[in-house]
């Protein structure tokens, strides 16, 4: 049988960390899915290279901003 022990974290920062990379990846997938469905339903063309360049640029910007805010919070 396995024993479950409850260990409380002594570092309060570890409990408040937010997985920004997971959020950004999820947002990218959500945006691509919504745009593909909208393109099928409303019949407009998507410029795929421009879409992915814009998404990667936006994702990079979000990750940079979240990194800067995390660094300012740790000071």
Secondary structure, DSSP 4 states (H G I P E B T S, - for coil): ---------S-HHHHT---HHHHHHHHHHHHHHHHHHHHHHH-----HHHHHHHHHHHHHHHHHHHHHHHHHHH-
